Amino acid sequence: MKRTLLLIAAIACAFGATAQDIKLNAPVKTGGEPLMKVFNGRHSERTFVKKTMPLQMMSDLLWASNGFNRDNKRTVATAQDKQELDIYVMTDEGVYLYEAKAHHLKQIAKGNFKEALGQANISNNAALSIIIVAHLDKAASREYAYLSAGYISGHIYLFAESFGLGTVARGSFNKAELHKALKLTDKQEITLVQPVGFLK
């Protein structure tokens, strides 16, 4: 009887854990503003209106940032095609890893960890913050990893401008606390934090 109860509890915990993951919609790969107009309007925003991002918009944003656009190839280039960069997403509800191949958000931790992002005046009202993490043991070099993180950041900027959102790339954050919140290994390094939110 005791063993049965433990098994039921284990199954319930497993279902509870996976229930917190987010299955993203298939990305919509059309729409948005003309490219030259987006280049002209690209800018940094630090003031957001508190609002939840619709699932489809989040799905499209993450795919544009570092999704797969061909078999085993991504929307962002990496040196020697090492694909050493991961995107983590932080919301008020928790921290998630963007599993690009499955186009899925896997919950890493439940709860609000935004204090680790620093600059609450920017982070707290953002719909989400994207955290770009490099696997330095996979990268061609640390410098190349940071270069490719810049490409991801650029994609986020262009998506935001194209769809009426605001964003700003940030290199200032509580590195130790954020590393802990994301449950990173000593081979992983946070390169950039980029909040994305709605404008007034």
PADREN-491290 format. One record per atom (N, C-alpha, C): residue in three letters; x, y, z. Coordinates in steps of 0.2 Angstrom, whole numbers, padded with zeros to 4 digits, always signed. Layout:
% PADREN-491290
alaXYZ ...
//
This chain:
% PADREN-491290
met+0004-0006+0000 met+0000+0000+0000 met+0004+0006+0000 lys+0009+0006+0004 lys+0014+0012+0005 lys+0018+0013-0002 arg+0020+0008-0005 arg+0023+0008-0011 arg+0019+0011-0017 thr+0012+0009-0017 thr+0007+0012-0021 thr+0006+0019-0021 leu+0006+0021-0014 leu+0005+0028-0013 leu+0011+0032-0015 leu+0017+0030-0014 leu+0023+0033-0016 leu+0023+0033-0024 leu+0021+0028-0027 leu+0021+0028-0035 leu+0016+0033-0037 ile+0010+0034-0034 ile+0005+0039-0036 ile+0008+0046-0035 ala+0011+0047-0029 ala+0014+0053-0028 ala+0020+0055-0033 ala+0024+0050-0035 ala+0029+0052-0040 ala+0026+0053-0046 ile+0021+0050-0048 ile+0018+0051-0055 ile+0014+0058-0055 ala+0011+0060-0049 ala+0008+0067-0048 ala+0014+0072-0049 cys+0019+0071-0046 cys+0025+0076-0046 cys+0027+0077-0053 ala+0028+0071-0056 ala+0030+0071-0063 ala+0026+0075-0068 phe+0019+0074-0067 phe+0014+0078-0071 phe+0014+0085-0069 gly+0015+0086-0063 gly+0015+0093-0060 gly+0021+0097-0063 ala+0027+0094-0064 ala+0033+0097-0067 ala+0032+0098-0074 thr+0029+0093-0078 thr+0029+0095-0085 thr+0023+0099-0087 ala+0018+0100-0082 ala+0013+0104-0083 ala+0015+0111-0083 gln+0020+0113-0080 gln+0023+0120-0080 gln+0027+0122-0086 asp+0029+0117-0090 asp+0032+0119-0096 asp+0027+0122-0101 ile+0029+0126-0106 ile+0025+0129-0111 ile+0026+0127-0118 lys+0021+0124-0121 lys+0022+0122-0128 lys+0020+0128-0132 leu+0025+0130-0136 leu+0024+0136-0140 leu+0020+0134-0146 asn+0016+0139-0149 asn+0013+0138-0155 asn+0018+0138-0161 ala+0017+0135-0167 ala+0021+0135-0172 ala+0022+0142-0174 pro+0029+0144-0176 pro+0030+0151-0177 pro+0027+0153-0184 val+0024+0160-0184 val+0021+0162-0190 val+0027+0166-0193 lys+0029+0164-0199 lys+0035+0166-0203 lys+0034+0171-0208 thr+0028+0175-0207 thr+0026+0180-0212 thr+0024+0186-0208 gly+0023+0192-0211 gly+0021+0198-0207 gly+0026+0202-0205 gly+0024+0207-0201 gly+0029+0212-0198 gly+0030+0218-0203 glu+0034+0223-0201 glu+0035+0228-0206 glu+0041+0227-0211 pro+0041+0231-0216 pro+0047+0230-0221 pro+0054+0231-0218 leu+0058+0228-0220 leu+0065+0227-0217 leu+0068+0234-0216 met+0068+0238-0222 met+0071+0245-0221 met+0068+0249-0216 lys+0061+0249-0216 lys+0058+0253-0211 lys+0060+0251-0204 val+0061+0244-0203 val+0063+0242-0196 val+0070+0244-0194 phe+0074+0244-0199 phe+0081+0247-0198 phe+0081+0254-0196 asn+0077+0258-0199 asn+0076+0265-0198 asn+0073+0266-0191 gly+0069+0262-0189 gly+0066+0263-0182 gly+0069+0260-0176 arg+0074+0256-0177 arg+0077+0252-0172 arg+0080+0257-0167 his+0078+0255-0160 his+0081+0259-0155 his+0080+0255-0148 ser+0083+0258-0143 ser+0082+0255-0136 ser+0076+0258-0133 glu+0073+0254-0129 glu+0067+0256-0124 glu+0069+0253-0117 arg+0067+0258-0112 arg+0069+0256-0106 arg+0062+0256-0101 thr+0057+0259-0104 thr+0051+0260-0100 thr+0045+0256-0104 phe+0042+0251-0100 phe+0037+0247-0103 phe+0030+0247-0099 val+0025+0245-0102 val+0019+0245-0099 val+0018+0237-0097 lys+0016+0236-0091 lys+0015+0229-0088 lys+0010+0226-0092 lys+0011+0221-0095 lys+0006+0217-0099 lys+0009+0210-0101 thr+0005+0205-0101 thr+0007+0198-0103 thr+0008+0198-0111 met+0013+0195-0113 met+0014+0194-0120 met+0010+0188-0122 pro+0006+0189-0128 pro+0002+0183-0130 pro+0007+0177-0132 leu+0005+0171-0132 leu+0009+0165-0133 leu+0011+0165-0140 gln+0007+0167-0145 gln+0009+0167-0152 gln+0015+0172-0153 met+0015+0178-0150 met+0020+0183-0151 met+0026+0180-0148 met+0026+0177-0142 met+0032+0175-0138 met+0035+0169-0143 ser+0031+0165-0146 ser+0033+0160-0150 ser+0037+0162-0156 asp+0034+0167-0159 asp+0037+0170-0165 asp+0044+0174-0163 leu+0044+0177-0157 leu+0050+0181-0155 leu+0056+0176-0154 leu+0054+0170-0150 leu+0059+0166-0149 leu+0062+0162-0155 trp+0058+0160-0159 trp+0060+0157-0166 trp+0064+0162-0169 ala+0062+0169-0170 ala+0066+0174-0174 ala+0073+0175-0170 ser+0073+0174-0163 ser+0079+0175-0160 ser+0085+0170-0161 asn+0083+0164-0161 asn+0088+0158-0161 asn+0084+0151-0163 gly+0079+0151-0167 gly+0076+0145-0168 gly+0079+0142-0174 phe+0076+0136-0176 phe+0079+0132-0182 phe+0075+0134-0188 asn+0078+0137-0193 asn+0075+0138-0199 asn+0076+0134-0205 arg+0080+0129-0204 arg+0082+0123-0209 arg+0084+0117-0204 asp+0085+0111-0208 asp+0087+0106-0204 asp+0094+0107-0200 asn+0093+0107-0194 asn+0099+0108-0190 asn+0103+0114-0191 lys+0100+0119-0193 lys+0102+0126-0194 lys+0098+0131-0191 arg+0101+0136-0188 arg+0097+0141-0184 arg+0096+0148-0188 thr+0092+0152-0185 thr+0091+0159-0188 thr+0097+0163-0187 val+0102+0161-0182 val+0108+0165-0180 val+0114+0161-0182 ala+0119+0164-0185 ala+0125+0161-0186 ala+0129+0160-0180 thr+0133+0155-0180 thr+0138+0154-0175 thr+0145+0152-0178 ala+0151+0153-0175 ala+0157+0151-0178 ala+0158+0144-0178 gln+0159+0141-0184 gln+0160+0134-0186 gln+0154+0130-0184 asp+0148+0134-0184 asp+0141+0131-0183 asp+0141+0127-0176 lys+0144+0130-0171 lys+0145+0126-0165 lys+0138+0127-0161 gln+0134+0132-0163 gln+0127+0132-0159 gln+0128+0132-0152 glu+0132+0136-0149 glu+0134+0136-0142 glu+0129+0140-0138 leu+0124+0143-0140 leu+0120+0148-0137 leu+0113+0145-0135 asp+0111+0146-0129 asp+0105+0145-0127 asp+0101+0151-0125 ile+0094+0151-0126 ile+0090+0157-0123 ile+0086+0154-0117 tyr+0087+0158-0112 tyr+0082+0157-0106 tyr+0077+0163-0106 val+0071+0161-0104 val+0066+0167-0103 val+0064+0167-0096 met+0064+0173-0094 met+0061+0175-0087 met+0055+0179-0087 thr+0050+0176-0083 thr+0044+0180-0083 thr+0042+0181-0075 asp+0037+0183-0073 asp+0035+0184-0066 asp+0034+0177-0063 glu+0032+0172-0068 glu+0030+0165-0065 glu+0036+0161-0065 gly+0041+0162-0068 gly+0047+0157-0068 gly+0052+0158-0073 val+0057+0154-0073 val+0063+0154-0078 val+0062+0148-0082 tyr+0063+0149-0089 tyr+0062+0143-0094 tyr+0068+0143-0099 leu+0069+0137-0101 leu+0074+0136-0106 leu+0071+0135-0113 tyr+0073+0139-0118 tyr+0070+0138-0124 tyr+0073+0132-0128 glu+0069+0127-0129 glu+0072+0121-0132 glu+0070+0122-0139 ala+0075+0124-0143 ala+0073+0127-0150 ala+0071+0121-0155 lys+0074+0115-0154 lys+0072+0110-0159 lys+0065+0108-0158 ala+0063+0108-0152 ala+0056+0106-0150 ala+0051+0112-0151 his+0054+0118-0151 his+0051+0124-0150 his+0046+0124-0144 his+0049+0124-0138 his+0046+0122-0132 his+0050+0126-0127 leu+0046+0128-0122 leu+0049+0131-0116 leu+0049+0126-0110 lys+0055+0124-0108 lys+0055+0120-0102 lys+0056+0124-0096 gln+0052+0123-0091 gln+0053+0127-0084 gln+0059+0124-0080 ile+0063+0129-0079 ile+0069+0128-0075 ile+0068+0129-0067 ala+0064+0134-0066 ala+0062+0136-0059 ala+0056+0140-0059 lys+0052+0138-0054 lys+0045+0142-0053 lys+0046+0148-0048 gly+0043+0153-0049 gly+0044+0159-0045 gly+0046+0165-0048 asn+0047+0171-0045 asn+0049+0177-0047 asn+0056+0178-0045 phe+0061+0178-0050 phe+0068+0179-0049 phe+0071+0185-0052 lys+0066+0190-0053 lys+0068+0196-0057 lys+0073+0201-0053 glu+0074+0200-0047 glu+0079+0204-0043 glu+0086+0202-0046 ala+0087+0196-0048 ala+0094+0195-0051 ala+0095+0198-0057 leu+0090+0201-0061 leu+0091+0204-0067 leu+0094+0211-0066 gly+0093+0214-0060 gly+0095+0221-0058 gly+0090+0226-0062 gln+0092+0232-0061 gln+0088+0238-0064 gln+0081+0236-0064 ala+0078+0236-0058 ala+0070+0234-0058 ala+0066+0239-0062 asn+0068+0245-0062 asn+0064+0250-0066 asn+0064+0248-0074 ile+0068+0244-0076 ile+0068+0241-0083 ile+0065+0235-0083 ser+0067+0230-0079 ser+0065+0223-0079 ser+0058+0221-0077 asn+0056+0225-0071 asn+0050+0223-0068 asn+0043+0224-0072 asn+0043+0228-0077 asn+0037+0229-0081 asn+0038+0226-0088 ala+0044+0223-0089 ala+0044+0220-0096 ala+0040+0213-0096 ala+0037+0212-0102 ala+0033+0206-0102 ala+0037+0200-0101 leu+0044+0200-0103 leu+0048+0194-0102 leu+0056+0197-0103 ser+0060+0194-0100 ser+0067+0195-0101 ser+0071+0189-0104 ile+0074+0190-0110 ile+0078+0185-0113 ile+0085+0185-0110 ile+0088+0179-0109 ile+0094+0179-0106 ile+0098+0174-0111 ile+0103+0177-0113 ile+0107+0173-0118 ile+0113+0170-0115 val+0114+0163-0115 val+0119+0160-0111 val+0123+0156-0116 ala+0130+0156-0115 ala+0135+0153-0119 ala+0137+0146-0116 his+0138+0141-0120 his+0141+0135-0117 his+0148+0136-0120 leu+0153+0138-0115 leu+0160+0140-0117 leu+0164+0133-0119 asp+0162+0128-0117 asp+0165+0121-0119 asp+0163+0119-0126 lys+0158+0122-0129 lys+0156+0120-0135 lys+0158+0125-0140 ala+0159+0131-0138 ala+0161+0137-0143 ala+0167+0137-0146 ala+0168+0139-0152 ala+0174+0140-0155 ala+0179+0144-0151 ser+0177+0149-0148 ser+0180+0153-0143 ser+0175+0157-0139 arg+0178+0160-0133 arg+0173+0164-0129 arg+0171+0171-0133 glu+0176+0173-0137 glu+0175+0179-0141 glu+0169+0178-0146 tyr+0170+0172-0150 tyr+0165+0171-0155 tyr+0158+0170-0152 ala+0158+0167-0146 ala+0151+0166-0142 ala+0148+0172-0141 tyr+0152+0177-0139 tyr+0149+0184-0137 tyr+0147+0187-0144 leu+0151+0186-0149 leu+0149+0189-0155 leu+0142+0187-0158 ser+0141+0180-0157 ser+0135+0177-0159 ser+0129+0179-0155 ala+0131+0180-0148 ala+0126+0183-0144 ala+0123+0190-0146 gly+0128+0194-0149 gly+0126+0200-0152 gly+0121+0199-0158 tyr+0122+0194-0162 tyr+0118+0193-0167 tyr+0111+0191-0165 ile+0110+0187-0159 ile+0104+0186-0156 ile+0100+0192-0154 ser+0104+0196-0150 ser+0102+0203-0148 ser+0099+0207-0154 gly+0103+0207-0159 gly+0100+0211-0165 gly+0094+0208-0168 his+0093+0202-0168 his+0087+0199-0170 his+0081+0201-0166 ile+0082+0201-0159 ile+0077+0203-0154 ile+0075+0210-0156 tyr+0080+0215-0157 tyr+0079+0222-0158 tyr+0074+0223-0164 leu+0076+0219-0170 leu+0072+0220-0176 leu+0065+0217-0175 phe+0065+0211-0172 phe+0058+0209-0171 phe+0054+0214-0167 ala+0057+0216-0161 ala+0053+0221-0157 ala+0051+0227-0161 glu+0055+0230-0165 glu+0053+0236-0169 glu+0048+0234-0174 ser+0048+0228-0177 ser+0043+0226-0182 ser+0036+0225-0179 phe+0036+0223-0173 phe+0029+0222-0170 phe+0027+0226-0164 gly+0030+0232-0164 gly+0028+0237-0160 gly+0030+0236-0152 leu+0035+0232-0151 leu+0038+0231-0144 leu+0044+0235-0143 gly+0046+0235-0137 gly+0052+0239-0135 gly+0057+0234-0132 thr+0063+0235-0132 thr+0068+0231-0130 thr+0075+0235-0129 val+0079+0232-0124 val+0086+0235-0123 val+0091+0230-0121 ala+0096+0230-0124 ala+0102+0225-0122 ala+0105+0227-0116 arg+0106+0223-0111 arg+0109+0225-0105 arg+0115+0220-0103 gly+0120+0223-0101 gly+0126+0219-0099 gly+0127+0220-0091 ser+0122+0223-0088 ser+0123+0224-0081 ser+0117+0220-0077 phe+0119+0216-0073 phe+0115+0211-0069 phe+0119+0208-0064 asn+0115+0205-0059 asn+0118+0201-0054 asn+0120+0194-0056 lys+0127+0194-0058 lys+0129+0188-0062 lys+0128+0182-0058 ala+0130+0182-0051 ala+0130+0176-0047 ala+0123+0174-0046 glu+0119+0178-0044 glu+0112+0177-0043 glu+0108+0174-0049 leu+0109+0177-0054 leu+0106+0175-0061 leu+0109+0168-0063 his+0115+0167-0062 his+0118+0160-0064 his+0115+0155-0059 lys+0114+0157-0053 lys+0110+0152-0048 lys+0103+0151-0050 ala+0099+0156-0052 ala+0092+0156-0054 ala+0091+0151-0060 leu+0096+0152-0065 leu+0095+0148-0071 leu+0098+0141-0070 lys+0101+0139-0064 lys+0104+0133-0063 lys+0109+0131-0068 leu+0114+0136-0070 leu+0119+0135-0075 leu+0125+0131-0072 thr+0129+0128-0076 thr+0135+0124-0074 thr+0141+0129-0074 asp+0146+0127-0072 asp+0152+0131-0073 asp+0155+0132-0080 lys+0152+0128-0084 lys+0154+0129-0091 lys+0150+0134-0095 gln+0145+0136-0092 gln+0140+0141-0095 gln+0141+0148-0092 glu+0140+0153-0097 glu+0141+0160-0095 glu+0136+0164-0098 ile+0133+0168-0094 ile+0128+0173-0096 ile+0131+0179-0100 thr+0129+0180-0106 thr+0132+0185-0110 thr+0128+0192-0110 leu+0122+0191-0111 leu+0117+0197-0111 leu+0110+0196-0108 val+0107+0201-0106 val+0100+0201-0103 val+0096+0206-0108 gln+0091+0204-0110 gln+0087+0208-0115 gln+0080+0208-0113 pro+0077+0213-0109 pro+0070+0213-0108 pro+0066+0215-0114 val+0060+0213-0115 val+0056+0214-0121 val+0049+0216-0118 gly+0046+0222-0120 gly+0040+0223-0117 gly+0035+0228-0121 phe+0030+0230-0119 phe+0025+0234-0122 phe+0026+0241-0121 leu+0025+0245-0126 leu+0026+0252-0125 leu+0019+0256-0123 lys+0020+0262-0120 lys+0014+0266-0119 lys+0011+0269-0125 
//
